[in-house]
Amino acid sequence: MANHKSAIKRIKQNAKRQARNSHIRSTMRTFVKQLRTAVAGGDVEAAKVALERVVPYIDKAATKGVIHKSTASRKISRLTRLVNTIQA
């Protein structure tokens, strides 16, 4: 256990950030899974709605620093292409 005041504060901050980051990452993965399920089912409308919901959330994760901005861009690009393939 930490003995210094600053170390105790750092432990509290790290725990709070870890909880926030894991929630954002978990929710993002859930949205992506829902999108992939809609695409696998061939439901174009559900896939579009899921894409509209997941893109801002991925951007939010990148803004918060949970994932890198390049990772966010890559995920959005791949998911958009995936939705566009079932339309054609």
N, C-alpha and C positions, 0 to 999 in steps of 0.2 A: 504494500500500500504506500502511496505517496506521502511524504512528510511535509513538503513545502506547500505553502498556500497556492502558489502559482501552478504547481503540479496537480493539485487537487482540482483546481478550476479547469485545467487542461483536460483532465479525465472526464469531467462533467460535459465539457463542450464536445469532446470527441464522441461521447455516448449519444448526445442529442443529434449531432450531425449524422452519425451512423444510422440512427433510427429514421431520420428524414430521408437519407439517401436510399436506404433499403426499401422504404415505402414507394418512393418515386420509381425506382428501378423495377420493383415488383408490379406496380400498376402499369407501367409501360409494357412490360412483357405480357401482361394479361390482355391489354388492348391489341398487341401484335398477334397474339394467339387467336383472339376473336376474329381479327381480319383474315388470318390464314384459314380459319375454319369456314368463314363465309365464302372465300375463294374456292376452297376444296369442295364446298357444296354447290358451287356454280351460281350462287345468288348474287347477281350483279348489284342490285340496289343495296343490299346489306353490306356488301364489300365497300361500296362508295361511302356509305354512312360511317362504317368503321374506319375507313381511311381519313375521312374528315375529322374524326375524333382522335386518331392516333398521331397524326402529323403535329398538331400543336403540342401534344404531350411529349413527343420526342424532342421538339425544340425547347420545351421547358426543362427537360432533363439536361440538355446541353447547356442551357443558360445557367442552371444551378451548379453545373460542374460535375454532375453524376456520370455523364458520358462526355467524350470529346466531341467537339463540333463536327469534325470530319466523320466520326462514327454516326452521328445523328444524320448528317447529309447522306451518307451511304445507305443507312436504313430507310430513310424516306424515299430515296431514289429507287431502291429495290422493291419496296412495297408498292410504290406507284406503278412501276412496270408490271408487277404481279397483277394488280387490279386491271390494268389496261389489257393484259393478255386474255382475260376472260370476256372482255367486251367484244373482241374481234372474232 
